[in-house]
Amino acid sequence: MAIDTESKVQTTQKESDQERRIFTFKATQLIWLFLGILEALFALRFALKLIGANQASPIAVFIYGLTSLFLFPFAGLTATPSAGGFVLELSTLIAMVVYGLIGWGLERIIWLIFYRPKGAVTQTTTTDQHTHNS
């Protein structure tokens, strides 16, 4: 009498927390996009002030108007040296550093709160089949 034993092992993997990872990725990308645009506008403002650009120029009016809202907390923080029409706006440089740190901090907080490491959840099912031969 021979007994044949056959075992089948089936393993399935299911992606866990994929939606959270996608949200985390998109949220951090939005933070960096917004910060990049803001920093570029600050750099343009700094350069325009430094070279003494015409303040009545439409592009200068646009950039100064857009950035003045974000530079408001830094107004009067430092002296603003100027010579002729050239202005060294140190508060803009300080704002660039501060907003960069705030952006980096927000990005890290989002990763800490929402990110779940990618790892497959493995489920193993075992099926035993016994065959009896006489």
N, CA, C and O of each residue as an XYZ file, in Angstrom:
536
protein
N       0.852     -1.159      0.000
C       0.000      0.000      0.000
C       0.907      1.235      0.000
O       1.728      1.409      0.901
N       0.755      2.069     -0.993
C       1.563      3.278     -1.120
C       0.678      4.496     -0.921
O      -0.446      4.555     -1.421
N       1.192      5.445     -0.199
C       0.468      6.692      0.032
C       1.278      7.817     -0.606
O       2.426      8.068     -0.241
N       0.656      8.476     -1.554
C       1.294      9.633     -2.186
C       0.711     10.886     -1.552
O      -0.507     11.037     -1.453
N       1.570     11.761     -1.134
C       1.122     13.019     -0.551
C       1.570     14.145     -1.470
O       2.742     14.261     -1.828
N       0.616     14.951     -1.832
C       0.920     16.085     -2.692
C       0.522     17.349     -1.950
O      -0.603     17.460     -1.463
N       1.428     18.286     -1.864
C       1.140     19.562     -1.205
C       1.293     20.686     -2.214
O       2.244     20.731     -2.994
N       0.334     21.585     -2.172
C       0.408     22.770     -3.024
C       0.528     23.986     -2.117
O      -0.233     24.160     -1.166
N       1.474     24.790     -2.431
C       1.651     26.035     -1.688
C       1.421     27.177     -2.666
O       2.080     27.283     -3.700
N       0.475     28.019     -2.312
C       0.157     29.158     -3.164
C       0.458     30.430     -2.385
O      -0.021     30.612     -1.266
N       1.242     31.292     -2.975
C       1.613     32.544     -2.326
C       1.082     33.697     -3.155
O       1.299     33.765     -4.364
N       0.384     34.602     -2.487
C      -0.119     35.793     -3.168
C       0.436     37.013     -2.462
O       0.632     37.008     -1.247
N       0.685     38.043     -3.224
C       1.180     39.288     -2.662
C       0.188     40.388     -2.965
O      -0.325     40.491     -4.079
N      -0.079     41.209     -1.960
C      -1.011     42.320     -2.121
C      -0.288     43.602     -1.728
O       0.340     43.675     -0.672
N      -0.383     44.599     -2.579
C       0.250     45.895     -2.311
C      -0.494     46.585     -1.172
O      -1.711     46.763     -1.240
N       0.233     46.972     -0.129
C      -0.423     47.651      0.990
C      -0.070     49.129      0.996
O       1.059     49.516      0.698
N      -1.043     49.935      1.337
C      -0.857     51.379      1.500
C      -0.360     52.082      0.239
O       0.331     53.096      0.332
N      -0.697     51.568     -0.916
C      -0.251     52.198     -2.158
C      -0.829     53.598     -2.312
O      -0.143     54.508     -2.778
N      -2.094     53.773     -1.920
C      -2.723     55.081     -2.047
C      -2.022     56.111     -1.172
O      -1.862     57.263     -1.575
N      -1.606     55.705      0.017
C      -0.899     56.627      0.923
C       0.435     57.053      0.337
O       0.829     58.215      0.439
N       1.124     56.106     -0.275
C       2.421     56.438     -0.882
C       2.227     57.403     -2.048
O       3.016     58.331     -2.225
N       1.183     57.187     -2.841
C       0.910     58.086     -3.968
C       0.566     59.475     -3.455
O       1.058     60.471     -3.985
N      -0.288     59.554     -2.413
C      -0.627     60.855     -1.832
C       0.620     61.546     -1.296
O       0.818     62.740     -1.524
N       1.457     60.802     -0.587
C       2.678     61.371     -0.019
C       3.577     61.922     -1.111
O       4.110     63.026     -0.999
N       3.739     61.141     -2.166
C       4.587     61.570     -3.275
C       4.038     62.834     -3.921
O       4.781     63.785     -4.161
N       2.742     62.846     -4.202
C       2.145     64.008     -4.863
C       2.174     65.248     -3.968
O       2.436     66.351     -4.446
N       1.908     65.073     -2.675
C       1.925     66.214     -1.751
C       3.321     66.814     -1.660
O       3.474     68.036     -1.676
N       4.334     65.969     -1.566
C       5.695     66.500     -1.472
C       6.120     67.142     -2.791
O       6.849     68.134     -2.789
N       5.675     66.589     -3.907
C       5.997     67.197     -5.193
C       5.354     68.573     -5.330
O       5.960     69.488     -5.888
N       4.128     68.726     -4.822
C       3.469     70.034     -4.848
C       4.208     71.051     -3.974
O       4.353     72.214     -4.349
N       4.671     70.602     -2.812
C       5.439     71.494     -1.931
C       6.695     71.971     -2.649
O       6.992     73.166     -2.653
N       7.434     71.046     -3.256
C       8.674     71.433     -3.937
C       8.401     72.297     -5.159
O       9.183     73.197     -5.468
N       7.292     72.032     -5.863
C       6.939     72.867     -7.008
C       6.635     74.294     -6.558
O       7.165     75.252     -7.120
N       5.788     74.433     -5.551
C       5.445     75.756     -5.031
C       6.693     76.471     -4.523
O       6.896     77.650     -4.814
N       7.528     75.763     -3.766
C       8.750     76.366     -3.238
C       9.698     76.775     -4.362
O      10.312     77.840     -4.302
N       9.817     75.935     -5.378
C      10.691     76.266     -6.509
C      10.243     77.520     -7.237
O      11.066     78.360     -7.600
N       8.938     77.647     -7.452
C       8.399     78.843     -8.109
C       8.640     80.078     -7.244
O       9.064     81.122     -7.740
N       8.365     79.946     -5.942
C       8.558     81.070     -5.023
C      10.021     81.494     -4.964
O      10.328     82.685     -5.007
N      10.913     80.530     -4.866
C      12.348     80.844     -4.805
C      12.823     81.491     -6.109
O      13.652     82.400     -6.083
N      12.305     81.029     -7.238
C      12.680     81.634     -8.527
C      12.202     83.083     -8.599
O      12.926     83.956     -9.079
N      10.983     83.337     -8.121
C      10.472     84.716     -8.106
C      11.300     85.601     -7.171
O      11.589     86.754     -7.494
N      11.679     85.054     -6.012
C      12.546     85.806     -5.091
C      13.889     86.121     -5.746
O      14.396     87.236     -5.620
N      14.460     85.147     -6.441
C      15.752     85.356     -7.106
C      15.627     86.421     -8.196
O      16.515     87.259     -8.351
N      14.528     86.389     -8.947
C      14.311     87.420     -9.964
C      14.167     88.801     -9.325
O      14.723     89.782     -9.817
N      13.420     88.865     -8.232
C      13.245     90.139     -7.524
C      14.605     90.670     -7.055
O      14.931     91.841     -7.251
N      15.388     89.783     -6.432
C      16.700     90.171     -5.927
C      17.572     90.693     -7.069
O      18.230     91.725     -6.937
N      17.571     89.963     -8.198
C      18.394     90.378     -9.340
C      17.913     91.702     -9.922
O      18.725     92.567    -10.250
N      16.597     91.865    -10.052
C      16.062     93.124    -10.594
C      16.412     94.314     -9.699
O      16.763     95.386    -10.193
N      16.316     94.122     -8.392
C      16.676     95.206     -7.460
C      18.172     95.494     -7.533
O      18.606     96.645     -7.489
N      18.949     94.411     -7.646
C      20.406     94.556     -7.643
C      20.910     95.305     -8.883
O      21.861     96.081     -8.797
N      20.280     95.075    -10.016
C      20.742     95.745    -11.237
C      20.045     97.081    -11.467
O      20.313     97.766    -12.454
N      19.149     97.450    -10.551
C      18.470     98.734    -10.667
C      17.465     98.778    -11.795
O      17.364     99.783    -12.499
N      16.715     97.696    -11.979
C      15.717     97.628    -13.052
C      14.653     98.707    -12.865
O      14.371     99.128    -11.743
N      14.078     99.140    -13.957
C      13.022    100.144    -13.946
C      11.813     99.578    -13.189
O      11.240     98.568    -13.598
N      11.432    100.226    -12.096
C      10.344     99.725    -11.265
C       8.980     99.893    -11.925
O       8.003     99.301    -11.466
N       8.892    100.672    -12.973
C       7.629    100.862    -13.686
C       7.435     99.822    -14.791
O       6.364     99.745    -15.393
N       8.458     99.032    -15.055
C       8.372     97.994    -16.075
C       7.310     96.965    -15.675
O       7.238     96.586    -14.506
N       6.487     96.507    -16.624
C       5.421     95.561    -16.287
C       5.920     94.281    -15.609
O       5.276     93.782    -14.686
N       7.046     93.752    -16.053
C       7.555     92.526    -15.436
C       8.029     92.786    -14.010
O       7.823     91.962    -13.119
N       8.659     93.926    -13.803
C       9.103     94.280    -12.450
C       7.904     94.499    -11.540
O       7.900     94.034    -10.400
N       6.887     95.202    -12.030
C       5.673     95.435    -11.242
C       5.034     94.096    -10.869
O       4.603     93.902     -9.733
N       4.977     93.177    -11.835
C       4.391     91.852    -11.587
C       5.178     91.084    -10.529
O       4.591     90.560     -9.583
N       6.492     91.012    -10.677
C       7.328     90.247     -9.741
C       7.323     90.896     -8.356
O       7.199     90.195     -7.351
N       7.453     92.199     -8.289
C       7.436     92.880     -6.989
C       6.087     92.694     -6.293
O       6.032     92.465     -5.085
N       5.015     92.792     -7.052
C       3.690     92.631     -6.467
C       3.443     91.220     -5.953
O       2.877     91.034     -4.876
N       3.872     90.228     -6.730
C       3.668     88.832     -6.355
C       4.504     88.443     -5.134
O       4.039     87.707     -4.263
N       5.725     88.937     -5.080
C       6.614     88.541     -3.985
C       6.430     89.376     -2.721
O       6.824     88.951     -1.635
N       5.838     90.552     -2.854
C       5.712     91.417     -1.674
C       4.851     90.780     -0.582
O       5.089     91.010      0.604
N       3.859     89.987     -0.969
C       3.018     89.294      0.015
C       3.856     88.339      0.873
O       3.680     88.267      2.089
N       4.760     87.615      0.228
C       5.582     86.633      0.949
C       6.757     87.284      1.676
O       7.301     86.707      2.617
N       7.145     88.470      1.249
C       8.256     89.167      1.897
C       7.794     90.080      3.030
O       8.618     90.637      3.756
N       6.489     90.234      3.180
C       5.951     91.115      4.210
C       6.505     90.803      5.610
O       6.872     91.738      6.321
N       6.583     89.533      6.036
C       7.116     89.264      7.384
C       8.582     89.674      7.558
O       9.055     89.823      8.685
N       9.290     89.853      6.464
C      10.720     90.164      6.532
C      11.012     91.644      6.282
O      12.172     92.056      6.285
N       9.980     92.433      6.069
C      10.160     93.866      5.790
C      10.813     94.553      6.989
O      10.361     94.397      8.123
N      11.859     95.299      6.736
C      12.543     96.043      7.784
C      13.426     95.192      8.680
O      13.941     95.686      9.683
N      13.609     93.937      8.340
C      14.436     93.051      9.162
C      15.899     93.482      9.165
O      16.568     93.440     10.197
N      16.375     93.887      8.023
C      17.774     94.332      7.909
C      17.813     95.652      7.149
O      16.832     96.072      6.536
N      18.942     96.270      7.207
C      19.143     97.484      6.412
C      19.195     97.083      4.941
O      19.612     95.976      4.601
N      18.773     97.981      4.091
C      18.786     97.716      2.653
C      19.744     98.697      2.000
O      19.352     99.809      1.644
N      21.014     98.288      1.839
C      22.005     99.185      1.229
C      21.652     99.476     -0.232
O      21.214     98.594     -0.971
N      21.849    100.706     -0.616
C      21.587    101.075     -2.010
C      22.582    102.133     -2.453
O      23.092    102.914     -1.649
N      22.840    102.138     -3.737
C      23.722    103.132     -4.348
C      23.140    103.462     -5.710
O      23.081    102.607     -6.594
N      22.718    104.684     -5.874
C      22.047    105.062     -7.118
C      20.723    104.315     -7.201
O      19.903    104.416     -6.288
N      20.505    103.584     -8.253
C      19.292    102.774     -8.395
C      19.486    101.330     -7.992
O      18.546    100.536     -8.030
N      20.712    100.984     -7.602
C      21.026     99.603     -7.254
C      20.696     99.350     -5.786
O      21.106    100.110     -4.909
N      19.950     98.273     -5.527
C      19.522     97.965     -4.161
C      19.938     96.540     -3.816
O      19.689     95.607     -4.579
N      20.574     96.383     -2.661
C      20.928     95.057     -2.155
C      19.887     94.688     -1.093
O      19.998     95.079      0.069
N      18.883     93.931     -1.517
C      17.765     93.600     -0.634
C      18.078     92.310      0.131
O      17.733     91.212     -0.306
N      18.737     92.467      1.277
C      19.143     91.315      2.079
C      17.953     90.554      2.655
O      18.038     89.346      2.875
N      16.855     91.246      2.899
C      15.677     90.575      3.443
C      15.135     89.515      2.474
O      14.556     88.519      2.908
N      15.319     89.724      1.181
C      14.891     88.725      0.199
C      15.739     87.461      0.324
O      15.217     86.349      0.247
N      17.036     87.634      0.514
C      17.912     86.470      0.691
C      17.555     85.700      1.963
O      17.543     84.469      1.971
N      17.269     86.432      3.027
C      16.875     85.783      4.281
C      15.552     85.040      4.092
O      15.390     83.922      4.582
N      14.613     85.655      3.387
C      13.325     85.012      3.122
C      13.504     83.737      2.300
O      12.806     82.749      2.528
N      14.421     83.756      1.357
C      14.684     82.561      0.552
C      15.148     81.404      1.432
O      14.709     80.267      1.258
N      16.030     81.699      2.367
C      16.522     80.655      3.277
C      15.395     80.164      4.188
O      15.214     78.958      4.360
N      14.645     81.093      4.768
C      13.566     80.726      5.697
C      12.490     79.912      4.989
O      12.069     78.877      5.506
N      12.037     80.352      3.825
C      11.018     79.601      3.101
C      11.546     78.243      2.630
O      10.796     77.267      2.586
N      12.807     78.180      2.286
C      13.408     76.887      1.940
C      13.380     75.925      3.115
O      13.067     74.746      2.945
N      13.702     76.415      4.304
C      13.652     75.565      5.499
C      12.226     75.161      5.843
O      11.983     74.027      6.258
N      11.281     76.082      5.675
C       9.871     75.763      5.939
C       9.385     74.692      4.958
O       8.702     73.749      5.359
N       9.731     74.831      3.694
C       9.342     73.836      2.693
C       9.925     72.478      2.991
O       9.234     71.464      2.898
N      11.196     72.452      3.351
C      11.853     71.189      3.693
C      11.186     70.568      4.924
O      10.960     69.359      4.960
N      10.872     71.383      5.925
C      10.216     70.882      7.133
C       8.834     70.314      6.835
O       8.480     69.253      7.348
N       8.051     71.006      6.014
C       6.727     70.495      5.637
C       6.836     69.168      4.897
O       6.058     68.245      5.141
N       7.785     69.082      4.013
C       7.991     67.845      3.259
C       8.338     66.695      4.194
O       7.812     65.592      4.042
N       9.208     66.938      5.149
C       9.585     65.891      6.111
C       8.399     65.487      6.984
O       8.223     64.303      7.272
N       7.588     66.447      7.406
C       6.411     66.147      8.234
C       5.432     65.273      7.461
O       4.890     64.313      8.009
N       5.203     65.597      6.197
C       4.291     64.781      5.383
C       4.820     63.361      5.254
O       4.054     62.403      5.354
N       6.116     63.218      5.036
C       6.688     61.873      4.937
C       6.548     61.121      6.262
O       6.228     59.933      6.265
N       6.780     61.787      7.364
C       6.671     61.113      8.659
C       5.245     60.676      8.965
O       5.030     59.594      9.511
N       4.277     61.505      8.618
C       2.889     61.198      8.951
C       2.270     60.189      7.990
O       1.603     59.253      8.431
N       2.479     60.359      6.687
C       1.719     59.592      5.718
C       2.460     58.449      5.044
O       1.819     57.527      4.539
N       3.776     58.476      5.018
C       4.500     57.465      4.249
C       4.510     56.121      4.965
O       4.741     56.042      6.172
N       4.259     55.087      4.211
C       4.404     53.716      4.689
C       5.354     53.026      3.719
O       5.137     53.069      2.508
N       6.399     52.393      4.230
C       7.373     51.763      3.336
C       6.717     50.732      2.424
O       5.773     50.042      2.807
N       7.236     50.650      1.232
C       6.695     49.682      0.275
C       7.159     48.299      0.687
O       8.356     48.025      0.775
N       6.218     47.460      0.929
C       6.521     46.088      1.283
C       5.300     45.265      0.993
O       4.186     45.627      1.373
N       5.504     44.168      0.327
C       4.367     43.341     -0.027
C       3.934     42.526      1.186
O       4.763     42.042      1.957
N       2.648     42.388      1.337
C       2.097     41.530      2.373
C       1.934     40.168      1.733
O       1.246     40.023      0.722
N       2.560     39.186      2.316
C       2.544     37.857      1.733
C       1.573     36.973      2.489
O       1.587     36.917      3.718
N       0.734     36.285      1.740
C      -0.214     35.357      2.333
C       0.063     34.003      1.713
O       0.079     33.864      0.490
N       0.279     33.013      2.550
C       0.585     31.676      2.057
C      -0.536     30.729      2.433
O      -0.970     30.683      3.584
N      -0.999     29.976      1.452
C      -2.055     28.991      1.669
C      -1.502     27.627      1.293
O      -0.899     27.467      0.231
N      -1.703     26.658      2.152
C      -1.218     25.308      1.892
C      -2.403     24.369      1.739
O      -3.327     24.378      2.553
N      -2.369     23.572      0.704
C      -3.411     22.584      0.473
C      -2.750     21.213      0.421
O      -1.841     20.986     -0.379
N      -3.202     20.305      1.267
C      -2.669     18.944      1.264
C      -3.673     18.025      0.598
O      -4.864     18.047      0.906
N      -3.169     17.215     -0.325
C      -4.019     16.219     -0.966
C      -3.360     14.862     -0.753
O      -2.174     14.695     -1.036
N      -4.104     13.917     -0.268
C      -3.592     12.557     -0.006
C      -4.190     11.612     -1.028
O      -5.400     11.625     -1.255
N      -3.370     10.806     -1.637
C      -3.821      9.813     -2.581
C      -3.473      8.436     -2.009
O      -2.324      8.187     -1.644
N      -4.428      7.576     -1.935
C      -4.198      6.228     -1.426
C      -4.157      5.251     -2.594
O      -5.097      5.195     -3.387
N      -3.106      4.500     -2.704
C      -2.991      3.433     -3.733
C      -3.010      2.095     -3.031
O      -2.293      1.901     -2.049
N      -3.779      1.214     -3.495
C      -3.829     -0.123     -2.883
C      -3.252     -1.156     -3.768
O      -3.217     -2.332     -3.404
